Amino acid sequence: MTMSPEAAGWRRAPFTGAGLTYDCFEKGEGPGVVVIPEIPGLTPDVLGYAEHLVSEGFTVVIPSPFGTPGKPESALYTLGIVARLCVSKEFRAFAANAERPITQYLRAVAQDLAARTPGQGVGVIGMCFTGGFGLATAVDDVVLAPVLSQPSVPLPLTAKLRRDPGLSRRELDVVKQRTQTDGLCVLGLRFSKDGMAPADRFATLRAELGDAFEVIELDSAPGNADGYSKSAHSVVTREVKQNPPNSAFQARIRTVEFFRERLTPDAQ
């Protein structure tokens, strides 16, 4: 059963940027954070994570470029969204060294949010299919806290695609320059055995960004302490357990700390 985010107090309005128009949902007060949904869209799990950020004192905007807002995840629903996104020119799911039109739209969302919220910029988190989009938005100076959670695009079907950082060489060079001149830092999250967010991708980013790339890699090997399956994937949503708190719960706490450190440094 679909539960509309409006029922939970989220304000819905269309937003146009870079020639694209999608509905965006907004709630909260304080510094801005853009939450880009994972496949299949703005599910109750994604909304729950966004609500967590709102409760921590952020103004959160959730663009909804795919899926039905509020609809729970299911296998059939997910397959339908994947099929559509894999042929979408906005997402370029199989392209290496690619600039993706959707990331230009997300930069416009970030710019708009930054102009309306406290501080000098905003945070952005992408997850799963959208994980690398969080890094691509950091081409824009208003993005001060990019987070990549289990970045899966380009889909890791070949060794070249597994090594691909998820953005073009030009974009990566801009982000790399910002780490050296602006003090930009990037947070990356993945499970150790997650083939959809390959270790090679994080190795590429470590080599390019050095100490500016903070990595949280959760152990999902057989016999791991938290009981994750080998297929564990969604770090800050589906895999989070609070009682007792597991390592995904701790990673979610770290994302909040990261946003606070980068967006409200004077409060630290």
Disulfide bonds with the S-S distance in Angstrom:
none
